Amino acid sequence: MALTPIQLEVLWNRLLSVANEQQTTLIRTAFSTIVRESLDLACGVFDTRGYMIAQSNTGTPGHINPMATGAIHFLNAYPSDTLAPGDVLVTNDPWLTAGQVNDLTVLTPIFRDGRIVAYFSNCCHSPDIGGRILSAEAREVYEEGLRIPITKLFSAGQPNTELFKIIRANVRTPDETVGDLYAQTASNAVGGRSLLAMMDEFGLDSIDPLADEIITRSEQAMRDGIRALPNGTYTHTLHGDGYERPLVIEVALTIADDQIDIDFAGSSPQSARGINVVLNYTKGYASFAMKAAISPTIPHNEGAFRPVNITAPVGSILNCQPPAAVASRHLIGHFIPSAIFGALAHVIPDRVLAGGADSAWMSVWRARRNNGKQTHLTLFQLGGMGARPRKDGLNTTGFPSGVGNVPVEVIETLTPLVVGERALRTNSGGAGQYRGGLGQNMSFTTRSRAEWSVSSLIDRTQYAAQGLQDGRPGALGQFEVDGVAARPKTVLWFDSAVQVSLNTPGGGGYGRPFERDPQAVLADVIAGYISIEQARDEYGVVITFEGTADQLVRLPHHYALDAAATKLCRS
């Protein structure tokens, strides 16, 4: 297809609007808070060969990239000549798409004049898929819930009633789980309808030539970005809490002209518990990290994946083999970008982040109302991002996952839980010329007289996020029951009088703390981001408080920077 730059830009932006309409439909029709509020999802459009051309403007790398590389499995299972208008395919096989049985991928062929012209796909985290309560306790994937091979969810527009009956009988949230599947189906249909309107408007018989233009340009831009880096092999080591014991992620990046090989040899062996990561998920977060560091502005599609080759030893924590348990694979998979940024810091320290909280904290709450009704809620909490080379890290931000917090009003409306505190964690961001992002404190009680439980899928309670260029580590995360440290990654039951606290970790700092502008330190103290004591001890900045200790409102004029004492402290 011979396209002028203007024509290509018009078609590209129209394609993005189609994908965003697909996403908007999904969010507005979803039943579960995990899709509707946290946006734990991905949407994309694919050409007839199963190559992802474009994605919507949000979505987690752990859904987008495994969905993109997993589309070919759908096409192999159901070649185009076996499909008809109204067919919709589904799977949650961890090794084919997003790495855990809770993630359901739905793919829809789009027909025009009797032939397939595109595919739309989305991937969402289901509120429940049966098996154990989502945790890291399982020893095999069979314990973690219903596993659906690639099969038809709808056939010629009619629901696969037998499959829906099986799903409803095996999950704790049948209305939400099945409702989300209908929302996923509807969003693909809306995307397909808009794509057909686009093809009619611009006189396109096929989108494959357009896909070739977009993918080729993305690949070339990615290769150009890699070519600008010095050849060589660069390594980094990162530690995580693990389950039975701490674990190690080892990465070696080999840059050779216009391509990069990423090898995770030396990483811990796969675990006997459910924190294992399938290779497809490893590739998803590794390719995301490379694109974010090297060519963040290019379209994210098949072309961006091609110059990056990712390997991990078979049977390792990042390339686990069936029937390994994988339900909490995000706890380890979310470390991958930080590991890669640590290696890239050897060559482009001015373009990568310090270590962050990394793993999104996910908790699954079960509580029974006083009327006997059982409630089930999946909640995300976010820690601090690592500091950037020229900016502070973002507070309570879902990086690299992109998921969002659930509002307190939603939590307290849908469950008998009461949120006693939700606040930024003072002093949780690592000190540096640029400060790490803050985590958050959050505490829970219940209005109900019945027992209640939480499964806390969390990490960085033993190994802090590391700083870069002499930046300091962020604060460790905390999980406490009535003020006493509790065991994470398992299901705990409480009586109604208990208070549960989940305090997320902070991000690492970037650069030497004594090089931070004293006025910026003063602003952090006024905002409550750091204490006067941390300002003095970590940053060498002396600040005096001129208000009274019992004042409820702390105003900027209560604080003063002691320039002479600061100069002496920093000398």
C-alpha positions as CSV (number, residue, x, y, z in Angstrom):
1,M,0.0,0.0,0.0
2,A,1.5,3.3,-1.1
3,L,0.5,5.8,1.6
4,T,1.7,9.4,2.1
5,P,2.7,10.3,5.6
6,I,-0.5,12.3,6.0
7,Q,-2.7,9.3,4.9
8,L,-0.8,7.0,7.2
9,E,-1.3,9.3,10.2
10,V,-5.0,9.7,9.5
11,L,-5.5,5.9,9.2
12,W,-3.3,5.2,12.3
13,N,-5.2,7.6,14.5
14,R,-8.5,6.3,13.2
15,L,-7.3,2.8,14.1
16,L,-6.4,4.0,17.6
17,S,-9.9,5.5,18.0
18,V,-11.4,2.1,17.0
19,A,-9.3,0.3,19.7
20,N,-10.2,3.0,22.3
21,E,-13.9,2.6,21.5
22,Q,-13.5,-1.2,22.0
23,Q,-11.9,-0.5,25.4
24,T,-14.5,2.1,26.5
25,T,-17.3,-0.5,25.7
26,L,-15.5,-3.1,27.9
27,I,-15.1,-0.8,30.8
28,R,-18.7,0.6,30.7
29,T,-20.3,-2.8,30.4
30,A,-18.1,-4.8,32.8
31,F,-19.6,-6.3,35.9
32,S,-16.5,-6.6,38.1
33,T,-14.6,-3.8,39.9
34,I,-11.3,-5.3,38.8
35,V,-12.2,-4.4,35.2
36,R,-14.5,-1.4,35.7
37,E,-12.4,0.4,38.4
38,S,-8.9,-1.1,38.3
39,L,-8.7,-1.4,34.5
40,D,-6.9,-4.8,34.7
41,L,-7.4,-5.4,31.0
42,A,-6.1,-5.1,27.5
43,C,-7.7,-4.5,24.1
44,G,-6.2,-4.8,20.6
45,V,-6.8,-5.2,16.9
46,F,-5.0,-7.8,14.8
47,D,-4.6,-8.4,11.1
48,T,-5.6,-11.7,9.4
49,R,-2.2,-13.2,10.3
50,G,-2.7,-12.7,14.0
51,Y,-0.2,-9.7,14.2
52,M,-1.3,-7.0,16.7
53,I,-1.5,-3.7,14.9
54,A,-2.8,-1.4,17.6
55,Q,-3.9,-1.4,21.3
56,S,-6.2,0.8,23.3
57,N,-4.8,3.7,25.4
58,T,-4.6,1.7,28.6
59,G,-4.0,-1.9,29.7
60,T,-1.4,-3.8,31.5
61,P,1.7,-5.1,29.7
62,G,1.0,-8.5,31.3
63,H,-2.2,-8.6,29.3
64,I,-1.4,-6.7,26.2
65,N,1.9,-8.4,25.2
66,P,0.9,-12.0,26.1
67,M,-2.4,-11.4,24.3
68,A,-0.5,-10.1,21.3
69,T,2.0,-13.0,21.1
70,G,-0.8,-15.5,22.0
71,A,-3.2,-14.7,19.2
72,I,-1.4,-17.1,16.9
73,H,-2.5,-20.0,19.2
74,F,-6.1,-19.1,18.5
75,L,-5.5,-19.1,14.8
76,N,-3.7,-22.4,15.0
77,A,-6.6,-24.0,16.9
78,Y,-9.3,-22.4,14.7
79,P,-8.0,-21.6,11.2
80,S,-10.0,-19.0,9.3
81,D,-11.9,-21.6,7.2
82,T,-13.3,-23.1,10.4
83,L,-14.9,-19.9,11.6
84,A,-18.1,-18.1,10.8
85,P,-19.7,-14.7,11.5
86,G,-20.8,-14.6,15.1
87,D,-18.1,-17.0,16.4
88,V,-16.2,-15.9,19.5
89,L,-13.2,-17.8,21.0
90,V,-12.0,-17.9,24.6
91,T,-9.2,-19.4,26.7
92,N,-7.4,-18.9,30.0
93,D,-4.6,-21.4,29.5
94,P,-1.7,-19.7,31.3
95,W,0.9,-21.0,28.9
96,L,-0.9,-19.7,25.8
97,T,-1.8,-16.1,26.9
98,A,-1.5,-14.1,30.2
99,G,0.0,-16.6,32.6
100,Q,-2.8,-17.4,35.1
101,V,-6.2,-19.0,35.0
102,N,-7.9,-15.8,36.3
103,D,-7.0,-14.0,33.0
104,L,-9.6,-14.7,30.3
105,T,-8.7,-13.9,26.7
106,V,-11.6,-13.5,24.2
107,L,-10.9,-13.2,20.4
108,T,-13.5,-12.4,17.7
109,P,-13.0,-12.8,13.9
110,I,-14.4,-9.9,12.0
111,F,-16.0,-10.7,8.6
112,R,-16.5,-8.5,5.6
113,D,-18.2,-9.9,2.4
114,G,-17.9,-13.5,3.7
115,R,-14.2,-13.4,4.6
116,I,-12.2,-12.5,7.7
117,V,-10.5,-9.1,7.5
118,A,-9.3,-8.7,11.1
119,Y,-9.5,-10.0,14.7
120,F,-10.3,-8.1,17.9
121,S,-9.1,-9.5,21.2
122,N,-9.2,-8.5,24.8
123,C,-7.9,-10.0,28.0
124,C,-9.4,-9.3,31.5
125,H,-8.7,-10.5,35.0
126,S,-11.8,-12.4,36.1
127,P,-13.1,-11.7,39.6
128,D,-13.0,-15.5,40.3
129,I,-12.4,-18.7,38.4
130,G,-12.9,-21.2,41.1
131,G,-10.3,-23.4,42.8
132,R,-8.5,-22.0,45.8
133,I,-9.1,-18.4,46.8
134,L,-6.5,-16.6,44.6
135,S,-3.2,-16.9,46.5
136,A,0.2,-18.4,46.2
137,E,-0.6,-21.5,48.2
138,A,-1.3,-24.0,45.4
139,R,1.2,-26.6,44.3
140,E,-0.3,-27.3,40.9
141,V,-2.2,-25.2,38.4
142,Y,-5.1,-27.7,38.8
143,E,-5.8,-26.4,42.2
144,E,-6.1,-22.8,41.0
145,G,-9.4,-23.0,39.2
146,L,-11.2,-23.8,36.0
147,R,-8.8,-24.1,33.0
148,I,-10.5,-23.5,29.6
149,P,-8.7,-24.6,26.5
150,I,-9.2,-22.6,23.3
151,T,-12.8,-23.1,22.5
152,K,-15.9,-21.3,21.2
153,L,-17.6,-19.0,23.7
154,F,-20.2,-18.2,21.0
155,S,-21.0,-20.1,17.8
156,A,-22.7,-18.2,15.0
157,G,-23.9,-15.6,17.5
158,Q,-25.3,-18.2,19.9
159,P,-23.8,-18.7,23.4
160,N,-22.1,-22.0,24.2
161,T,-24.6,-22.7,27.0
162,E,-22.8,-25.9,28.2
163,L,-19.6,-23.9,28.7
164,F,-21.4,-21.1,30.5
165,K,-23.1,-23.6,32.8
166,I,-19.7,-25.1,33.7
167,I,-18.3,-21.7,34.4
168,R,-21.2,-20.6,36.6
169,A,-21.1,-23.9,38.6
170,N,-17.4,-23.5,39.3
171,V,-16.9,-19.8,40.3
172,R,-17.8,-17.9,43.5
173,T,-19.0,-14.9,41.5
174,P,-21.1,-16.4,38.6
175,D,-22.9,-13.1,37.7
176,E,-19.7,-11.0,37.7
177,T,-17.6,-13.6,35.9
178,V,-20.1,-14.4,33.2
179,G,-21.1,-10.8,33.0
180,D,-17.5,-9.8,32.2
181,L,-17.4,-12.5,29.5
182,Y,-20.4,-10.9,27.8
183,A,-18.8,-7.5,28.2
184,Q,-15.6,-8.8,26.6
185,T,-17.7,-10.2,23.7
186,A,-19.6,-6.9,23.2
187,S,-16.4,-4.8,23.2
188,N,-14.9,-6.9,20.4
189,A,-18.2,-6.6,18.4
190,V,-18.1,-2.8,18.8
191,G,-14.5,-2.6,17.7
192,G,-15.2,-4.8,14.7
193,R,-18.2,-2.7,13.7
194,S,-16.2,0.5,13.9
195,L,-13.3,-1.1,11.9
196,L,-15.7,-2.1,9.1
197,A,-17.1,1.5,9.0
198,M,-13.5,2.7,8.7
199,M,-12.8,0.3,5.9
200,D,-15.9,1.5,4.0
201,E,-15.1,5.1,4.5
202,F,-11.5,4.8,3.2
203,G,-12.2,2.2,0.6
204,L,-10.0,-0.5,2.1
205,D,-10.6,-4.1,1.0
206,S,-8.0,-5.4,3.5
207,I,-6.2,-3.9,6.5
208,D,-3.2,-6.2,6.0
209,P,-1.3,-3.7,3.8
210,L,-1.9,-1.0,6.4
211,A,-0.7,-3.4,9.1
212,D,2.5,-4.0,7.2
213,E,3.1,-0.2,6.9
214,I,2.6,0.3,10.6
215,I,4.4,-2.8,11.8
216,T,7.4,-2.2,9.5
217,R,7.8,1.4,10.7
218,S,7.6,0.4,14.3
219,E,10.2,-2.3,13.9
220,Q,12.5,0.1,12.1
221,A,12.2,2.7,14.8
222,M,12.9,0.1,17.5
223,R,16.0,-1.1,15.6
224,D,17.2,2.5,15.2
225,G,16.8,3.0,18.9
226,I,18.8,-0.1,19.7
227,R,21.5,0.8,17.2
228,A,22.2,4.0,19.1
229,L,23.3,2.0,22.1
230,P,26.9,0.6,22.5
231,N,27.3,-3.1,21.7
232,G,28.0,-5.3,24.7
233,T,26.5,-7.4,27.5
234,Y,25.1,-5.7,30.6
235,T,23.9,-7.5,33.7
236,H,21.8,-6.9,36.8
237,T,20.6,-8.9,39.8
238,L,17.4,-8.3,41.7
239,H,16.0,-10.0,44.8
240,G,12.4,-10.7,45.8
241,D,10.7,-12.1,48.9
242,G,9.6,-15.4,47.1
243,Y,7.4,-17.9,49.0
244,E,9.4,-20.7,50.6
245,R,12.6,-18.7,50.4
246,P,13.9,-15.4,48.8
247,L,14.4,-15.5,45.0
248,V,16.9,-14.1,42.5
249,I,16.3,-12.6,39.1
250,E,19.4,-12.5,37.0
251,V,19.4,-10.7,33.6
252,A,22.0,-10.3,30.9
253,L,21.3,-7.9,28.0
254,T,23.4,-8.4,24.9
255,I,23.2,-5.5,22.4
256,A,24.3,-6.4,18.9
257,D,23.8,-3.7,16.4
258,D,20.0,-3.4,15.9
259,Q,18.8,-6.2,18.1
260,I,18.9,-7.2,21.8
261,D,19.0,-10.6,23.4
262,I,17.7,-10.8,26.9
263,D,18.6,-13.9,28.9
264,F,17.4,-14.7,32.4
265,A,19.9,-17.5,33.0
266,G,20.9,-17.7,36.7
267,S,17.4,-16.8,38.0
268,S,15.9,-19.0,40.7
269,P,14.3,-22.3,39.7
270,Q,10.6,-22.6,39.6
271,S,8.8,-22.6,42.9
272,A,6.7,-25.4,44.4
273,R,4.1,-22.6,45.0
274,G,2.0,-20.3,42.9
275,I,4.5,-17.5,42.1
276,N,5.8,-19.0,38.9
277,V,5.9,-17.1,35.6
278,V,5.3,-18.6,32.2
279,L,7.6,-17.5,29.4
280,N,4.9,-15.7,27.5
281,Y,4.4,-13.4,30.5
282,T,8.1,-13.0,30.9
283,K,8.4,-11.9,27.3
284,G,5.5,-9.5,27.8
285,Y,7.1,-7.5,30.5
286,A,10.6,-7.7,29.1
287,S,9.6,-6.4,25.7
288,F,7.5,-3.6,27.4
289,A,10.6,-2.6,29.4
290,M,12.8,-2.4,26.3
291,K,10.3,-0.3,24.4
292,A,9.7,2.0,27.3
293,A,13.5,2.7,27.7
294,I,14.5,2.8,24.0
295,S,11.6,4.0,21.9
296,P,8.7,4.9,24.1
297,T,6.8,6.9,21.5
298,I,6.6,4.4,18.7
299,P,3.3,2.4,18.2
300,H,3.2,-0.7,20.4
301,N,2.6,-3.6,18.0
302,E,4.1,-6.7,16.4
303,G,7.0,-4.6,15.0
304,A,8.2,-3.5,18.4
305,F,8.6,-7.1,19.5
306,R,10.7,-8.4,16.6
307,P,14.2,-6.9,17.5
308,V,14.0,-8.2,21.0
309,N,14.8,-11.9,21.7
310,I,13.9,-13.1,25.2
311,T,15.0,-16.4,26.8
312,A,14.8,-18.0,30.2
313,P,16.0,-21.5,31.3
314,V,13.3,-24.1,31.1
315,G,12.1,-24.9,34.6
316,S,13.2,-21.5,36.0
317,I,11.0,-19.1,37.9
318,L,10.5,-17.1,34.6
319,N,9.9,-20.1,32.4
320,C,8.0,-22.5,34.5
321,Q,6.6,-25.8,33.1
322,P,3.2,-27.4,33.5
323,P,1.6,-28.2,35.9
324,A,3.4,-25.5,37.9
325,A,1.1,-23.2,40.0
326,V,1.0,-19.7,38.6
327,A,-1.8,-17.8,40.2
328,S,0.4,-15.1,41.7
329,R,2.8,-14.8,38.7
330,H,2.5,-11.0,38.8
331,L,4.5,-10.9,42.0
332,I,7.6,-12.0,40.1
333,G,6.7,-10.9,36.6
334,H,6.4,-7.2,37.7
335,F,10.1,-7.2,38.7
336,I,11.2,-7.8,35.2
337,P,11.3,-4.1,34.0
338,S,13.3,-3.1,37.1
339,A,15.8,-5.9,36.4
340,I,16.1,-4.7,32.8
341,F,16.4,-1.0,33.7
342,G,19.1,-2.0,36.2
343,A,21.1,-3.5,33.3
344,L,20.4,-0.6,31.0
345,A,21.6,1.8,33.7
346,H,25.1,0.8,32.7
347,V,24.7,2.5,29.3
348,I,21.7,4.9,29.5
349,P,21.4,5.9,33.2
350,D,19.6,9.1,32.1
351,R,16.7,7.2,30.6
352,V,15.7,4.6,33.2
353,L,13.9,4.6,36.5
354,A,15.3,3.6,39.9
355,G,13.7,0.5,41.4
356,G,10.1,0.8,42.4
357,A,7.5,-1.1,44.4
358,D,7.1,-3.1,41.1
359,S,4.6,-5.8,42.1
360,A,1.1,-4.4,42.3
361,W,-0.3,-5.4,45.7
362,M,-3.5,-7.5,45.1
363,S,-5.7,-8.6,48.0
364,V,-8.8,-10.8,47.8
365,W,-11.3,-10.1,50.5
366,R,-14.3,-12.3,51.5
367,A,-16.8,-11.1,54.0
368,R,-20.4,-12.0,54.9
369,R,-22.9,-9.3,55.6
370,N,-25.1,-9.5,58.7
371,N,-28.0,-10.6,56.4
372,G,-25.9,-13.6,55.4
373,K,-24.9,-12.4,51.9
374,Q,-21.4,-13.4,50.9
375,T,-19.2,-10.7,49.3
376,H,-16.0,-11.2,47.3
377,L,-13.7,-8.3,46.3
378,T,-10.4,-8.1,44.5
379,L,-8.5,-5.0,45.5
380,F,-5.3,-3.4,44.0
381,Q,-3.1,-1.2,46.1
382,L,-0.1,0.6,44.6
383,G,3.3,1.4,45.9
384,G,5.7,4.1,44.8
385,M,7.5,4.3,41.5
386,G,11.2,4.7,41.3
387,A,12.6,8.2,40.9
388,R,13.3,9.4,37.4
389,P,16.6,10.9,36.1
390,R,15.1,14.4,36.3
391,K,11.9,14.0,38.3
392,D,10.7,12.5,41.5
393,G,9.0,9.1,41.4
394,L,5.2,9.0,41.2
395,N,3.3,8.2,44.4
396,T,1.0,5.1,44.6
397,T,1.2,4.5,40.9
398,G,0.8,1.1,39.2
399,F,4.1,0.7,37.4
400,P,4.8,-1.4,35.4
401,S,1.3,-2.9,35.6
402,G,-0.9,0.2,34.9
403,V,-3.7,-1.0,37.2
404,G,-5.6,1.5,39.4
405,N,-6.8,1.7,42.9
406,V,-10.4,1.0,43.8
407,P,-12.2,4.0,45.5
408,V,-13.1,3.6,49.1
409,E,-16.7,4.4,48.3
410,V,-16.8,1.3,46.0
411,I,-15.2,-0.9,48.6
412,E,-17.6,0.1,51.4
413,T,-20.6,-0.1,49.1
414,L,-20.0,-3.6,47.7
415,T,-18.7,-5.2,51.0
416,P,-19.1,-4.8,54.7
417,L,-15.4,-3.7,54.9
418,V,-14.6,-0.3,56.5
419,V,-11.5,1.5,55.4
420,G,-10.1,3.2,58.5
421,E,-7.2,4.9,56.8
422,R,-6.0,5.6,53.3
423,A,-3.0,7.9,53.3
424,L,0.4,8.4,51.7
425,R,3.2,6.8,53.7
426,T,5.5,9.5,55.1
427,N,9.2,8.7,54.6
428,S,8.5,5.7,52.3
429,G,10.1,7.2,49.2
430,G,13.8,6.6,48.9
431,A,16.0,9.6,49.3
432,G,17.9,11.0,46.4
433,Q,18.4,14.1,44.3
434,Y,15.1,13.0,43.0
435,R,12.9,11.3,45.6
436,G,11.3,7.9,45.1
437,G,7.5,7.8,45.0
438,L,5.5,7.1,48.2
439,G,3.6,4.1,49.1
440,Q,0.3,4.2,51.0
441,N,-1.1,3.1,54.3
442,M,-4.4,1.4,54.3
443,S,-6.3,-0.3,57.2
444,F,-9.5,-2.3,57.2
445,T,-12.1,-3.5,59.7
446,T,-15.6,-5.0,59.1
447,R,-19.1,-3.9,60.0
448,S,-20.2,-7.5,60.0
449,R,-20.3,-9.9,63.0
450,A,-19.2,-12.8,60.8
451,E,-15.7,-14.1,60.1
452,W,-13.8,-12.5,57.2
453,S,-10.7,-13.2,55.3
454,V,-8.0,-11.8,53.1
455,S,-5.5,-13.3,50.6
456,S,-2.6,-10.8,50.4
457,L,-0.6,-11.2,47.2
458,I,2.3,-8.8,48.0
459,D,6.0,-8.5,47.9
460,R,8.9,-6.2,48.9
461,T,8.3,-6.8,52.6
462,Q,11.9,-8.2,52.9
463,Y,13.8,-6.6,49.9
464,A,13.4,-2.9,49.3
465,A,13.3,-1.1,45.9
466,Q,16.9,0.0,45.1
467,G,18.0,3.4,44.1
468,L,20.1,4.5,41.2
469,Q,23.2,6.7,41.0
470,D,23.6,6.7,44.8
471,G,19.9,7.1,45.5
472,R,18.6,5.3,48.6
473,P,16.2,2.4,48.8
474,G,12.5,2.8,49.3
475,A,10.7,1.7,52.4
476,L,9.7,-2.0,52.8
477,G,6.0,-2.9,52.6
478,Q,4.1,-3.9,55.7
479,F,1.3,-6.4,56.3
480,E,-0.1,-6.4,59.8
481,V,-3.0,-7.8,61.8
482,D,-3.7,-5.8,64.9
483,G,-0.2,-4.3,64.7
484,V,1.6,-7.6,64.4
485,A,3.4,-8.7,61.2
486,A,1.3,-11.3,59.3
487,R,2.2,-13.9,56.6
488,P,1.6,-12.8,53.0
489,K,0.7,-14.8,50.0
490,T,-1.8,-17.0,51.8
491,V,-5.4,-16.9,53.0
492,L,-5.9,-15.7,56.6
493,W,-9.3,-15.7,58.5
494,F,-10.2,-13.2,61.2
495,D,-12.9,-12.6,63.7
496,S,-14.9,-9.4,63.4
497,A,-12.9,-7.3,65.9
498,V,-9.6,-7.5,64.0
499,Q,-7.9,-4.6,62.1
500,V,-5.8,-5.4,59.0
501,S,-3.2,-3.0,57.7
502,L,-1.6,-3.2,54.2
503,N,1.1,-0.5,53.8
504,T,2.7,-0.6,50.3
505,P,6.4,-0.1,49.7
506,G,8.1,3.0,48.3
507,G,10.3,3.6,45.3
508,G,14.0,4.1,45.3
509,G,15.7,7.5,44.9
510,Y,17.8,8.7,42.0
511,G,21.1,10.6,42.6
512,R,22.8,11.7,45.8
513,P,20.3,13.0,48.4
514,F,22.6,15.9,49.5
515,E,22.3,17.2,45.9
516,R,18.5,17.7,46.3
517,D,17.4,21.3,46.2
518,P,16.7,22.3,49.9
519,Q,13.6,24.1,48.8
520,A,12.3,20.8,47.3
521,V,13.0,19.1,50.7
522,L,11.1,21.9,52.5
523,A,8.2,21.4,50.1
524,D,8.2,17.6,50.8
525,V,8.1,18.3,54.6
526,I,5.2,20.7,54.2
527,A,3.3,18.2,52.1
528,G,3.9,15.4,54.6
529,Y,6.0,13.3,52.2
530,I,9.0,13.3,54.5
531,S,9.5,14.1,58.2
532,I,11.7,16.9,59.6
533,E,13.9,14.1,60.9
534,Q,14.4,12.5,57.5
535,A,15.0,15.9,55.9
536,R,18.0,16.3,58.3
537,D,19.3,12.7,58.4
538,E,18.9,11.7,54.7
539,Y,19.1,15.1,52.9
540,G,21.2,17.2,55.3
541,V,18.5,19.9,55.3
542,V,17.6,21.5,58.6
543,I,14.0,22.6,58.9
544,T,12.3,24.2,61.9
545,F,8.7,23.9,62.8
546,E,7.3,27.1,64.3
547,G,3.8,26.0,65.1
548,T,2.5,24.1,68.1
549,A,2.7,20.4,68.4
550,D,-1.1,20.0,68.8
551,Q,-2.1,22.0,65.8
552,L,-4.4,20.1,63.5
553,V,-3.6,22.2,60.4
554,R,0.0,22.4,59.3
555,L,0.5,25.4,57.1
556,P,3.5,26.4,55.0
557,H,4.3,29.4,57.3
558,H,4.8,27.0,60.2
559,Y,8.0,25.7,58.6
560,A,11.3,27.5,57.9
561,L,14.5,26.4,56.2
562,D,17.6,27.0,58.3
563,A,20.1,27.8,55.5
564,A,23.1,28.1,57.8
565,A,22.5,24.9,59.6
566,T,21.8,23.1,56.3
567,K,25.1,24.3,54.9
568,L,26.9,23.0,58.0
569,C,25.0,19.7,57.9
570,R,25.9,19.1,54.3
571,S,29.6,20.0,54.6
